[in-house]
Amino acid sequence: MKPLEEIDIFIFDTLTGILFDKVSEYKEMVEMGEDSRFSDRLTYSFMNEFAVYLGGQIIADRTSSFVESSFDYINYIGQSHNCEIINIVHVGILEILYTEEGVDREWVKMNLSEKLQPYFEAWSKYYR
């Protein structure tokens, strides 16, 4: 099981590192380290929290640099050819944005890459 855990840690560290590089404001807000709630390095939980926060920021001011940088990040990692990364984007971020009350779905879709738009739209089959 250890090699699989190492892969999970690698994915978590890679995705959070890219997030903190592209959206430095979020790094300042999130407590990381051994005593943080993210010390278990659960990628989906971390991305869910990021997406919930992003949803609130979209509602508050979708023209903010935070929102712009966040979509740069989402579209960047969404270009991956790795199925696990795409699933993290799909379930960890896009589903949350789709279901966040008050978030303009059409606006979100317009700000996603061509590759990610169908993933976002697919949530309409489950949430009506």
N, C-alpha and C positions, 0 to 999 in steps of 0.2 A: 504494500500500500504506500510505502514511502515515496517511490518514484512518482506516483500519481499526485500525491500531496505536493511534491516539489513542482510539478507542472502547474497545479492550481496556484501556488505561491508565485511562480514566475508570471503567470497571466495577471494575477492581481497587481503585483509590483509593476509590471510593464504598463498596464492600463491606467493605474493611478499615477504613475510617473508621467505619462503623456498628458493626462488630465491636468496635473499640477503645472506642467510646463505651459500648456495652452490656456489654462484658466487659473492663473495664479491667485486670483481672489478667492477661489474655492479652497486652495491649500491653506490660506490664512484662517479659514473658518472651521476646518476639520481638524480635530485632534487625532493625531496618529501616534503610534508607539505601542509599547508593551501594555500600558494601562488603559488604552483607549478601547472603545467598543468595537473598533475595527481590527483589533489585534489578532483575531482569528482569521483575518484576510478572506472573508467571504465576499467574492466579487459581486455576486448578484445583489446582496444586501447593500453593499456600498453604492453600486450603480443605481439601485432603487432610490436610495436617499438623495443621491445627486439629482436624479430626474424629478423627484418631488420638489426639491429646492428650485430647480430650473423652472418647473411649472409655475411656481409662485413668482419667480422673477419675470417670466413671460407675461403674466397677468399684470404685474406691477409696472413694468417698463420694458416692452419687448425690443426697444431700440438701444438698450444698455450694452455696454461693452461686454458685460458678463454673458448676456444672452448670445451675442454675436460670437464670442470666443467659444461658448459651449457648443454651438452648432458647428463651428469649425472642428471641434474635437469629435463630436458625434459623426460627422461626415468623414473625417479622417479615419477613425477606427472602423467605420462602416465600409471602407474600401478593402478591408482585409479579405483574404481568400480562406482564412481559417474559420471553419464552421463554428467552433466554440466562441470565437470573438463575435461573429455575426449573431449568434444566439444571445450573447450577452447584450448586444445592442438592441436586438429585437425584443427580448423579454425584460431585460434589466433597465432599459431606458425608454424605448418607443411605446411599450405597453403602458408604462406609467404616464407618459405624456398624453397618450390617447385617453386615459381614464381620469386624468386630473380635472376636476370640476372647474369650469371657468376658462380653461385653456382653449384658445381658438384652434381647432384641429386643422382647418384649411391653411391657416398661417404657418402652423408647424410643418405641415406637408410641403408647403412652398419653400421652406428653408432647409429641407432635407435633400440630399443628393438624389439623382435619378435612381440609383441603385436601392436606396433606402425607402423611397416613397411607397413602393408596393408592400413592403413589410408593414409600414405604418397603416396603410389602407386596409390591410388584411385583418386588423383588429376590429373593423366594423362588423365582421361576421360573428364575433363573440360578444360585442358590446353594442347593443342597440338602444 
